Amino acid sequence: MTEKELEATAFLARIHIEEGQKEAYLRDVNRMMEYIEILQKPDVSSLKPTTHVTNLRNVWRDDEVKACQQETIETMLDAAPEREGEFYKIKKVIEAQ
């Protein structure tokens, strides 16, 4: 990348580069471009596209509604700052119009 290309790229990206920083930016960008060239060399046309590097997959299960023991419900409600019956009581955060 040339200095002129760096300035044009910085302008398009809305990045301000100080005069004294241009040389460092050019060096870093050119090193990145060299790395990209290395990554483009291997022939990967015979490889199948993958989304993961392992064969792991998600295991899905159906949601099941199960009754909760009354003791567990009471323990959870006792931990609440306020409750109303078997519900947590919270401050109203949305006003109806």
C-alpha positions as CSV (number, residue, x, y, z in Angstrom):
1,M,0.0,0.0,0.0
2,T,1.3,3.4,-0.9
3,E,1.0,6.5,1.2
4,K,-1.6,7.9,-1.2
5,E,-3.7,4.7,-0.9
6,L,-3.3,4.9,2.9
7,E,-4.6,8.5,2.9
8,A,-7.6,7.6,0.7
9,T,-8.4,4.6,2.9
10,A,-8.2,6.7,6.0
11,F,-10.4,9.3,4.5
12,L,-13.1,6.8,3.5
13,A,-12.9,5.2,7.0
14,R,-13.1,8.6,8.7
15,I,-9.8,7.9,10.5
16,H,-7.4,10.8,11.2
17,I,-3.8,9.9,10.8
18,E,-1.1,12.3,12.0
19,E,1.8,13.0,9.7
20,G,4.2,11.3,12.0
21,Q,2.1,8.1,12.2
22,K,1.8,7.4,8.5
23,E,5.0,5.4,8.3
24,A,4.0,3.2,11.2
25,Y,0.5,2.6,9.7
26,L,2.0,1.8,6.3
27,R,4.4,-0.7,7.8
28,D,1.6,-2.4,9.8
29,V,-0.9,-2.4,6.9
30,N,1.7,-3.9,4.5
31,R,2.6,-6.6,7.0
32,M,-1.1,-7.5,7.3
33,M,-1.4,-7.6,3.5
34,E,1.6,-9.9,3.4
35,Y,-0.1,-12.2,5.9
36,I,-3.2,-12.3,3.8
37,E,-1.2,-13.3,0.8
38,I,0.3,-16.2,2.8
39,L,-3.3,-17.3,3.7
40,Q,-4.4,-17.2,0.1
41,K,-1.6,-19.5,-1.2
42,P,-2.9,-23.0,-0.1
43,D,-5.4,-24.6,-2.5
44,V,-8.6,-25.2,-0.6
45,S,-10.9,-25.8,-3.5
46,S,-11.3,-29.5,-2.7
47,L,-12.3,-28.9,1.0
48,K,-15.9,-28.8,2.1
49,P,-17.1,-25.6,3.8
50,T,-17.4,-26.0,7.5
51,T,-18.9,-23.9,10.3
52,H,-17.0,-25.5,13.1
53,V,-13.6,-27.1,13.4
54,T,-15.0,-30.1,15.3
55,N,-17.9,-32.4,14.6
56,L,-19.7,-31.2,17.7
57,R,-23.4,-30.3,17.3
58,N,-26.2,-28.9,19.4
59,V,-28.4,-31.4,21.1
60,W,-32.0,-30.1,21.2
61,R,-34.7,-31.3,23.5
62,D,-38.4,-30.5,23.8
63,D,-39.4,-28.0,26.5
64,E,-41.3,-29.7,29.2
65,V,-43.4,-27.9,31.8
66,K,-42.7,-29.5,35.2
67,A,-44.3,-28.7,38.5
68,C,-42.1,-27.0,41.0
69,Q,-42.2,-28.0,44.6
70,Q,-44.0,-25.6,46.9
71,E,-40.9,-25.5,49.2
72,T,-38.8,-24.3,46.2
73,I,-41.4,-21.6,45.3
74,E,-41.5,-20.3,48.9
75,T,-37.6,-20.2,49.1
76,M,-37.5,-18.2,45.9
77,L,-40.3,-15.8,46.9
78,D,-38.7,-15.3,50.4
79,A,-35.6,-14.0,48.6
80,A,-37.5,-11.3,46.8
81,P,-37.5,-7.8,48.2
82,E,-41.3,-7.7,47.8
83,R,-44.0,-10.2,46.9
84,E,-47.7,-10.3,46.2
85,G,-49.2,-13.8,46.7
86,E,-47.0,-16.2,44.7
87,F,-45.4,-13.4,42.5
88,Y,-42.5,-11.0,42.7
89,K,-43.7,-7.5,43.2
90,I,-41.7,-4.9,41.2
91,K,-42.0,-1.2,40.4
92,K,-43.9,-0.3,37.3
93,V,-41.4,0.6,34.6
94,I,-43.7,1.2,31.6
95,E,-46.6,3.7,31.5
96,A,-49.6,2.9,29.4
97,Q,-50.8,5.7,27.1
